[in-house]
Amino acid sequence: MYKLFFDLVFKRMDPEQAHHLAFRWIRLVARVPVLRTFVAAALAPRYKELRTEALGLRMHGPFGLAAGFDKNAVAIDGMAMLGFDHIEIGTVTGEPQPGNPKKRLFRLVPDRALINRMGFNNEGSAAVSERLAARTPVFRTVVGVNIGKTKVVPEEEAVGDYVKSTERLARHADYLVVNVSSPNTPGLRNLQATEALRPLLSAVREAADRAVTDRRVPLLVKIAPDLADEDVDAVADLAVELGLDGIIATNTTIAREGLGLTSDPSVVKETGGLSGAPLKARSLEVLRRLYARVGDRITLVGVGGVENAEDAWQRILAGATLVQGYSAFIYEGPFWGRAIHKGLAARLRTSPYATLADAVGADVRKPA
């Protein structure tokens, strides 16, 4: 039914306008007590066998919403209502910014993919901090906060910009993510180099510890799929060295060749980060490499090309304790989370693993 609605309505709309329309509907439903309870019962069933502990946090399951959908923390309860076990808001920057000029979001429907060059459009860390502080949760869910660099801040001043956001947001975050991998902010990906990443992550860790003294806020870094293998290894080693809590793999890709894209070439050539099904293979490859390098010493979050329960299961077997999605939600609609959970529970029951935690990294740990 959703697919018919997508073809008749959303597909004919500008992608960004369709996003805002769907977003308004989700927020509206979440404001109506009886309606949101009914929707949550239908779309967010709980499976005891999927209960997950990660980053020192307890979650209903391993499947969450990736950053980018709720940039300003305005629909946390709405997305939890749809079955996401954790919600990662952002990316939030130190200062508010409008993002890149429109048109900046494109659908590659035949490839079940998106291209975006949004440019971290958000209200800024001060406004988002105030909203999170005033929030009264309706549904119990884990909230991650993803932070990035303000576009007008020079690369050499990036650390101070991230620290500013950390000081404002850390106390409201169940976990904090340093995003150095979006292709849509000039110079941002340069911060993935270990010589730049080490002082950045150290400064954010210190700022989070200063801002929140009654608990330790878990800190993760989100990396790009376009990193060379040796650079993936270097980030993994740095994460262990610094005592980082996790790595999110991966963000969008700037690659177009070798992905088997069949969409209109005029759309494929649009600049920006590509997400969705074509990213599946490389994202899984990076995840497996990370797990082989770090094992269980830090938490890995698998994202990129996750379309269904089988994709989520493969991420877990490759080393992901948590799995995230976003692009497939556009194509699958509100029953997506329910289908992922149902499928994961079924796979776990027929697997040789007693718990979901036992399955994490199982394929990588197998003897050659």
N, C-alpha and C positions, 0 to 999 in steps of 0.2 A: 504493500500500500504506500509506504514512504517513497519507494522508487518511482511509482507512478506520480506522486506529488512532486518529487524532485524533477522529473522530466517535464511536467506540465507547468510548474511554477518556478522553482529555484533555478533551474537550468536556463530559463529565459531572462533571469534577472542578472544584473551586475553582481559578481561574487561578493563584493564587500557589502553591498546593500542587502543581499540575501543573508549574509552573516548577521548583520545588525537586526534584521527582521526576526530571524530565528532566536537571536539572543534576547530580544524583547519578549517574545512568547515564553521562553524558558523562565525569565525573571518574573513575568506576570503570574504564571502558574505557581511558582515557588512562594508567592506572597499570599496565596489562598490556602489556609490551613487544611481544610478537608480535601481539597483537590490535590495538594502536594503530597498528602499522606497516601491517597489512592494511587497517584502516579508512582511514588517511591515503592509502594508494595508491588506494583506491576513490573517496574523497570529495574529495581534494585534489590532483587532477592539475595538473601545471605546464605552462603554455603560455609558451614563450620570448617570443612576441610581446606578451605582457601584462606583462612585467617593467617595473616602474615605479620611477622615482626621484622622490622627493618629500621636502621638508623636510631635504634632505641625507642621506636614508636610501634604501637599496635594498630593494625589496619584490618578492615573487613576482608580485604583481599589484596592481590598484588597489582591490580590494574588501575591506572590513574590517567588523568587528563594532562597532556603536555602543555608547557607554557605556550602562549601565543593566542589562545582562545579567549581567556578572561584576563586581559592585560591590566585592568584597573580594580580587580577584586570586587566586582559588582554582582557576580552570579555564582558565588561559591556554593550556596545551598541549592541553587537550581541545578548545578552540575552534579552535586552529590545525589540529588533526587533522581538523576538519570543513571546512577549506578557506578560512578567513578569512586574508587576507594581512596584516592587522594587527588587533590586539585593543586596544580602548580600555576600560580598567577604570574603575570608579567609577560614579557620582560619590562621591568620598571627601571627607569633611569633617574639619576640624581636630580635633574631638572625636567619639568614638563616639556614635551615636544610634539609637534603635529605629525611627525613622520615624513615620509617621502611624498611627492606629489602623486595624485591619483591620475590614471588608473594604476593600481599597484598589487592587485591580486587577480590571478588567472587560474581557471580550471583547465586541466587536461583530462577531460572526461574519458576518452578511450583508454588512457593510461592510468586512470584512477589516481590522479596526482594533482598537485597544486604548485604554482609558482608564486612566491610572494616577495615583494620588496617593500614591505610596510615601513621599515626603518624605525622600529621601536617607538611607534606612536603610543603615547601614554600620558597620564596626568602628572607624572613625577612622584618621587618618593615621599614628599611631604603629604600630598593629598591622599595617596594610597595608604600611608601610615595612619592617617586620621580615620580613614574608612575602616581599616582593620581594627583599630582601637575601639570604634563605636559599634562593631558588629556583635550581634547576639545570635549565636549559631542555632539553627533549627535542626540540622542533622550533624551527628558527630562524624567529622572527617578530618583528615590530615591536610594541612595547608602549607605548601611549599611556596617560597618567594624567590623568583628568578630576577637577578639584577644585571644590568648592562651599563655600558658607557653612554653618556650624553653625547650626541653627535658633535656639538660645537666645542666640546672639551678636547684639547690637543692630546695626542697619544701619550706624551710625556707627563701629563697631569691626570691620567686615567686612574691611578691608584687612589688619589684623593676623591675622585668622583664616586668610585665604588665604596670607599669608606663612608662617605656621606650617606649613601643609600643604606649601607649596613647599619649605621648608627640609628637611622630612623626606623628601619624595618625589622631588624633582627628580633626584637622582643615580641613581635607579632607572628613570627615564622616558626612553624614546626621544624622546618629545615630551610636552608638558604642555598641558592645556586648561583655561582659566578658564571655568567654567560660570556664567553670569549670567542664564540663560534658562529655568530650570525654573519652572513655575507653582506648585509645591507647597511652596516655602519662602517664608513671608511676607516681602515687601520685596525679594526677590532680583532680580526683573526691573527694579526701580528702578535697579539698578547698570548697566543697559545704556545709560542716559543718558550722553552723552559726558563731562559734567562729573564724574560719579562713576566712569566707566570709565577715564578717563585716569590718575588717581592709582593706581587698583587695578592696572591692567596694568603701569604703571611700577614699582610696588612689587614685583610678582611677578617681573618681569624682573630687577630688581636682586637679589632673594632667590635666584633660580635661578643667577645668575652668581656669587654668593657661595658657594653650596652646591656648585657643580660648576665647577671651575677648569680641567679638562683638555679640555673640549669645550663647545660652546654648545648648550644644550637648546632645541629649537624651541618657541615659545610661540604658542598659538592661542586664539581666543575663540569660544565657541559662542553663537549668537544665536537668538532666537525668530522664528517665522514671523509673529507678530502685530505686529511692528514696522511702523510706517508707512514708506512708501517713503523719505521724507526722513530718517528715523532710520536706515534701512539704509545710505543714502548717508553719513550722518555717521559710522557705525561703520566703514565702508569707508575713509573719509578718515583717521580716527583710526588705524586699523590701519597704513596706509601711513606716516603721520606718525611713529608710534612704532617703526617697523621690525618690526612683528609678523610672524610667519612664516606665519600662516594664519587663516582664518575657517571655522568649521563652520556650515553652513546646511542644515537648521534643526532646532531642538528641537521639542517637542510644541506643540500649539496649544490655547488655551482656547476657541476659536471652535467653534460648533456649527451656526450658520446658514449656508446657502449651500454646504454640503458634500455635499448629496444623501444624507444619512444615512437608511437604511431600517431600522435596528435598532429593537428595542423602545424606545419613548420613555422608559420608566423607567430604562433603562440609559444612554441618550444623555444624560439630564440629570444623571448623576453628575458631581460636580466632579472636576477633575484635568486632566491634559494628554492630549489625544487624539493618537495616532500611527497610522501605517498608511496604507492606500491613499487615504483622503480628504484627506490632507495633500499628496498628490503635486503638484497644480497650483501651490499657493502656494509650496511648497518650491522647485520648479523656477523659478518666477518670481523669487524672492529670489536664487537662485543666478545667474540670468542678469543680474540688476541689479548684483550684486556684481562679476561678471566685466567687465561693461561699464564699471564704475567703476575697477577696480584692474588689469585685464588680467593680465599674467603677473608682476606685481610681488610678489604673495604667493600662497600656495597656498590653493585653495578645496577644501573637502570637502563633497560633496553627500550629504545624508541627509534622509529624510522621504518616505515613500510609495514607496520602492524595493522593488518586488516581483519583478522579473524582469530578464533581461539587457537588454531593450529600455529599461527604466527607467534602468538603470545607464548604458547607452550615451547616452541623452538627457542625463543629468547631465554626462557627459564632454563632449559637444558644447556644453553650456551653460557650461562653464568649470571643471568639477571635475576636478582631478588625481586625487583619491581619492574613493571612494564608500563609504558605510556603510549598513548595514541592521540591523534588529533585529526589528520587529513581524512582518514576513513570515516570519521564521524559525519563529515559532510555528505558522503555518499551512502552511508548505511542508515543514518538517522537515529532516532531516540531509542530504538531497541538494541542498539549496538552493544552497549555495556552488558545488558542482560545476556545476549548471545555469547559474549566473551566468557562471562562467568560460568554459564551453563556448560560450555564446551571445555573449559579448563577443568571444572570439577569432574566431568566425564573422563577426560584423559588421565587425570590423577588416579581415579578409581581403577582404571584398567592398566595402569603402569606398575612397574615393580617397586615403586617408591611409596613408603608409608605416609610421608608428609610432603608438602610442597617444598619445604626447605631441603629435603633429601634430594629433590630433583634438580636443585640449582647447580648448574655446572656439570651435570652428570655426563653429558656427551663429551665435554672437554677432558674430564678426568679419566675416561675410558683408556685403557692401554692401547697403544698403537698396534 
